[in-house]
Amino acid sequence: MRQGFDNDKYIELQAEHIRERIAQFGGKLYLEFGGKLFDDYHASRVLPGFEPDSKFRMLKSLADDVEVIIAINANHIEKNKARGDLGITYDEDVLRLVDLFRGQGFAVAAVVLTQYANQPAANVFRARLESLGIACKLHYPIEGYPHDVDLIVSERGYGRNEFVETTRPLVVVTAPGPGSGKLATCLSQIYHEHEHGVEAGYAKFETFPVWNLPLTHPVNIAYEAATADLDDANIIDPFHLDAYGKTTVNYNRDVEAFPVVRALMERILGESPYQSPTDMGVNMVGFAITDDEACRDASRMEIVRRYFQAAVGVKRTGMGAEQVDRLELIMKKAGIDKNYSPARSAALTKEQVTGSPVGAMVMPDGSVVTGKTSTRLGAASSLLMNALKVVSGVDIELEVISNSAIEPISYLKTHFLGSSNPRLHTDETLMALSITSATDEVAARVLDGLGQLRGCDAFFSVIISATDEQVLRRLGINVCCEPKYERTGIYHR
């Protein structure tokens, strides 16, 4: 696939810049870590060459100097808030994060329960953490937050919060998702540090928007598409423009919050080290782009994916029409429409000819391969097999999977598992292919082609099953579906 980002350069630049920021504050920095740390697939899609775990690998290069605090909003625990991408609740994700950090040699200082007001579910989670030997600290709601600076920066404000003792120069404050209280945790810790006579500062690490790319750059527009459900927007940072005469891009919420953050830092530190929200950031991702046009193309495609994802969501749930409307405006801003991917026209055209659901995929060389529903395979399975044949140099008409591998699976589905559909889903197809590969060299070659499909874009003329979508995504294939079902009806599994 065409690359547009130098991952190694990024890791080196980013680590060095964070070291410089630590030194700026006398050797102690609380770093608010926004976005996904281990699995930033959005960044890897819009910046081809960016590895999903790049930020984590960057931290790994600083591991000896790092301690981690994980913040979680007690109200989110009470409401059972979940991560849509992982399908787990925020409190379960906290445990996942602890395991991931510890498994890679990082010290986890504590979990902080923010907005704690004796919520029953939060108390259960707190007891669970303590039984697991994980330190848990409580941060309380502050009346008048965030505008009553005198109260916030006092013994009755941040002073009531439990302090997390840390010993290393860089304290990374992360969370399962937005609204968890990362900023408040950082500022509360800095307040306590200064009460103890320790110099400490604050900085923010957020990959998007990219501050040194234009406001209308597709990479930044793609971030607006990714956050369309939040109704937020990228804007020019007016504080940076006023202070330095330079145009930079920031998030509207950060710009709106900056006067309060600056006032809090002035009260805690004596003076604010920052003149703008852009100043607070340490993001160096814009300096590692090596092929701007490749990143523009990838970002435009991501915007379209977000549109279809939202449109399918409306079809499935009946909710979110306003998000679709916003994404249509975002596509116009980027100068594209829903036909941007050649896979869509290929899938819809072939569906008209065959009368059956069709999938199409853009191959690494730019060609488009299709696959339609057959008696043995569903559209997703058929497309996957045809794409594997193409990247493996196998004749697309050749039957690679033996009937002896397919028939027992179909029989099991229809006779014992209650399915009326004998056709194989993608996971079942891969199992049949694996079985065949044990005795067939061609099948083995086709199976080995899976890695070459990572990053390819697939489009389906109907909404495919959740199983097929999950398998394709786990293979690194980007999936879009026309927002319609294969059959009429009101109940779809």
N, C-alpha and C positions, 0 to 999 in steps of 0.2 A: 504494500500500500504506500501511496505517496506520503512522505514524512514532511512535517513542517516545524518540528520542535526538537531541540537538542536537550534531551533529558539529563545527561551527565553535566552539561554546562549549567543547567538550572539548579541542580542539587548543590553544586559547588558555589554558585553565586548566592543562593539563598542562605546556605549555612554561614557563609562569610558575612553577609549583611546582618544576620541575627547576632553574630558575635560582636559586630560593631555596635549594635544597639544595646547589648548587655554592658559593654564598656562605657557607653554614654551615661548609663545610670549608676556607675560606680560598682558594677559587678553583680547586680541582682535585677532580673527582669521577669515580670509576669506577662506571658504572651497569650493573649486570647486567640484561640485557634478555631476559626470558622470553617464551615464546609466539612466535607468528608475527608478523614485522615487516611484511612486504609484503602478505601474503595471509591476513589473519585473518578467514576466512569464518565461523568459529564466532561470533565477536563480532558480526559483521554480521547473523547470523541471530537471536541472542538479544536484541540491542539494535537493533531496526529503526531505521535512520537512521545507524548506525555504518558508515563506509566501510571496506572491507577493508584499505586502505592508510593508515588514519588515523594510526597510530603513526609510520609513515614520514613522512607529511606534517608531523606534529608535529616530528619530528627535523629535517625540512627547514627549518623556521622557525629552527632553532638551528645550521644547517649550518656557519657560519663558526667556531663554537666546538667542533665535533665531530670526533673521530677515532674510528676503529673498529678493534676487535680481534675476530677471529673465532676461537673455540676449537673444537677437534675432538679427541675422544678417540682416541688411536692404536689402542686396542683395537677401536674401532668401524670403523676403516679395515680392520684385519686381518680382521674378521668380515663385511666387506662390508655393513654395516648401511645400510638404505635408508629414505627417507621414503615412507611409504605413500601420502600424498596426491599426491606428485609423481612417484613411480615412479623416483626416482634415488637413487644412493648418497650417503652423507653427504659423502664427499670431492668428488663432483661438485657437490653443493649448495654447498660452500664456494666453488668457482669461480663458481657462479651468483651467490652473494651478493656476491663481490668485484666482479663485473661490474655488478650492480645498484647497489651503493653508489657505485662510481666513475662510473657513467653518470649519477648524479644529483649529482655534484660533491662527494661525501664523500671524505675522506682515509682510506684503509685503512692502518693502521700496520703490521699484521702478522697472520699466521695463527699461532696457538699450538697445537702438538701436545702435548696433555696426556697424562699417564700413559705417556710415551714410555719404552720399554725396548728399543730397537733392533729393533722389529718390522719384518719385511721389507717388508710392504705400506706401512707408514708411511714407511719409507726411500724407497721408490719415489715416494710422494706428495710427500715433502719435496723430492726432486730435481726433481720436476715443477714445484713452486711456484718453486723457485729459477731454473729455466730460463725461467719466465714473468716473472721479475723481482719476485716477491712475497716479502717478507721472511718467514722461517719461524723461530720460536723454539721451544725445547724445554723442557717442564716434566716433571719426573721423578716417579715414585711416591715417596711418603714413608712409611717404615715407621712404623706406629702412627697413621697418619692416620685420623680427625681428632682423636683423643683425647690424643695425646702433644704437648701444646702446647709444651713446652720444646724438643722436637726440631723441630717444624714451624716455629716462629718462631726459626730459627737459621740459621747458615751452612750447616749440613748438611741443612736443610729447604728453606724458600723460597729461602734463599740460593744453592742449587745451580741454581735455575731461571734460564733466560736472561731478561733484562729487556728489555721492549719500550719503547724511548724514545718518548715522546709529548710534544707541545708545546702542546696545546690544553686548555681548561678541562674539557671533557666527553669522557670516553672511554667509548664504548658497547662493552660486551663481549657479543657475541651468538654463536649457534652454530646448527648445522643441526637439533639436537634435544636432548632431555633427556639428562642424564648426560655432557655434553660437557666439564664442568669449568669452567663460567663463574664460579662463586663462588670456586673455588680460584685461578683466573686473576686475578680482582679483588684478592683478599687478597695473593697473591704480588706483584702490581704495587705495592700500597700499602706492603708491607714494603720493597721496593727503593726506592720513592720516599722513604720516611722515612730509609732508610740514606743517601740522597743529600741529605738535609736539606730535602726538599720536602713540604709539608703536602698530604695527599690523603685523601679519604674514600670511603666505599662506600655505595651505595643499590641497591635492587632495584625494577625496574619489571616487574610482573606484572599483567595485566589481571584475571585471575580467581584465586580468588574475589574478589568485590567486598567489601572490608573493611567498608564502611559500609552494607551491606544485611544484613537478617537472615539467620541461618544457613539458615532454611527458605524463603527467597525463591527462586522458580523459577529466577532467573538463576544463583544459586549452585548450586542442585540440578542445573541443566543442565551445569554444569562437572564435577560428580561423574559425570554420565552420559558426558561427553566423555572422562573419564579412568578409566572403569570397568575398562579392561584393566590399569591400574596398581595397582588395589586400594587407592587412596588415598581420603582423605575430607576434607571441610571440617570444621573444628572451631572452637569459641570459643578465642580467643587468651588463655590463662590468664595469661601474663606481662603483657599489656596491662591485663587486668582487675585484676590485683594491683597494678600500678604506678599506674593512673589511675582505677580504679573504673568503667571504661567497657567495654561489650561490643563486641568487634569479631570479624570472621571471618578465619580464615587457613587455610592448608593444613597438614595434619598433619605432613608432612615438614619444612616450614619451622619449625613449632613444636618438633618433636623436635630439630632441628639447632641451634636458637637458642642454647642454653647453650654449645655448642662455638664457634659464631660469635662470641658475645659475649666468650668467653675469649680467642679469637685476636685480636679487635680491641683488647681491653684490653692484651694483650701488645705489640701493634704500636704502638698510639696512646697508651698510658699509661692510658687509661680508655675505656670503651665509650660512644659517643654515643647508644646506643639502649637502651631498657628492654624492648623487645618486638620480635618479628618484624614486627608491624604498623608500628612506628616506622620500620623499615628501608625500607618501601615508599613509593613516590611516586605511586601510582595515584589518578587523579582521576575515573575513569570514572563512579562513582556520582553525582557532582555534575552530570552532563550528561544524566541521565534526565529527560525532560520528560513522559512518559506512562507511569506505572508499570504500568498494566493492559495496555497494548500490549506492554510488555517481558515481563510475566508470561505472556501468551498465547503470544508467540513462543518463550519458553523452554520452556513445556510442550510445544509442538510439536517443539522440538529434542530433548527427552528421548525422545519417541516415535520420532523419526527414528533416534536412536542405538540404540534397542531393535531396530528392524527391520534396521538395518545389521548389528548383531551377529548377529541370527537368520539373516540371509542368509549371513553368514560361516560360521556353523556348518553350514548346508546345503551350502555349497560345499566346505568343507575338512574337516568333521567335528571341528573343534577350536573351543574357546571357549564351551562350554556354561555354564561357571561365570560368564562375563561376561554372558550372557543372563539368568541367574538374578539376578545383581546388579542388572541394569537393570530387572528386574521389581520388585525391592524399591524402587529409586529412583523408578519410576513411582508406586508406592503412596505413597511419601513426598510426592510432588508432587500426590497426589489425582487421578490420571488413569489411564487404561488404554490399550491399543493401539488402541482405537476412537476416540481423541480427534479425529482428523481425519475430517471428513465424506467425504473422498475415498475412504477405505477401504471404508466401507459401500456407497458408490455403485459402486465397481469390483467388489466381490464380488457384489453383488446383480445387476448387469447380466451378470456372467459366468455366473451360474446360469441366467439367461434365455437367453442366446445360446449357451452352451456353448463360447465362445472366450475367449482372453485379453482382458482389458479394462484400460484405464487411465482414471483420473479425475483431474481437476485443479480445485483451488479457485481461482477467478478473483479478480482484485483487488476486485471488488464483493461477494465472498462466495458467489456462485453456484458450482455445480459442473458441469463439463462432462466428458463421457465420450468415449471412442473405443475401438472394438474392432478386432480383427484382421479384415482384408478380403482379397480376392483380390489387391489391388494394394499395400496398405500393412499393415505390422505394427501392433500395438497402440500402440506408442510414437509412430510416425509419424502414425497416425490421430488420436490424442489431440492431438498437437502441431498438426496442421492445424485440428482443430475449435476448439482454444483460440485459435489465431490468427484464425480467422474471427470468433469472438465478440468479441475485443478490437478487431477492425477494423470491426465492424458489418456483416459479410457474412453472408448466409444460410448457415446451417450445412449445408444440404442441397446447396448449389451445388458442383459439381465445378470446383475452381479450377485444378488442374494438368492440363495437356493430356496426352492419351494419347501424343502424339508426343514428349513429354519423358520419360514414364515407361517406355515400351516399349523404347527403346534401352538404358536402364540395366538393365532386367530381363534383356534378351537378353545383354548383356555379362556379367552375373553368372552366368547359368546355362550359357552356351555357352563362355565363355572363362576364367572365374575359378573354376570348380569348385563353385559354389554350387547346392544343390538347392532353394533358397528364392527364388522370383522376387519376393517382396514387398520393398518398399523399406524400408531402415533410415532413421533420422532424418537422417543426414548426406546420404544419397542423395535423400531427399525434399526437403531444403532446396536441393540442387543443381537438382532438377527444377523446384522452385518458382522459383528464381532464373532459370532458362532461360525459363520461361513468362512471368515478369514483364517480360522485355525487350520483349514485344509485347502484353502484356495488363495493363491498368490495375488490374483487380481483384486479380490476382496480385501486382502491385507493392504495392498497399495492404496486402494480407495479409502480405507479407514485411516491411513496415515495422512490423508489430505485434510483432515479436520482442522489442523492448525492454520492452514492457508486461508480459511474462511473467516478468521477473526478480523473484525472491522468491516466486513461486507454488509451491504444494505439489502434487506429483503422486504418485499411488499406483497401483501395478500389481498385478493379481491373480496374476501370476507373476513370476519373476525374469527381467528383460529382459536383452538382450545387453549386453556391456561397451561396445560401440560406442554403442548408444542411450543408455546411462547417462552416458557421458562427454560426448556431445553436449548432452544436456539440462542437465547440470551446468555446462557451459561457457556455456550460455545463461542461467545463474543460476537455473534451476529446481531446487527441492529434490525429490529422488527417494526414494521408499520402495517396496519390493516385498514382497509376501507371500512367505514363505520356502518356495516350492515351484516346481518347474520345469513348463514347459508340457507336456512329454512325459515318460513314464517312461524309465528307463535309468540307467546309472551314469556315463556320460561326457557332459559338456555343455561345449560351446565357447562 
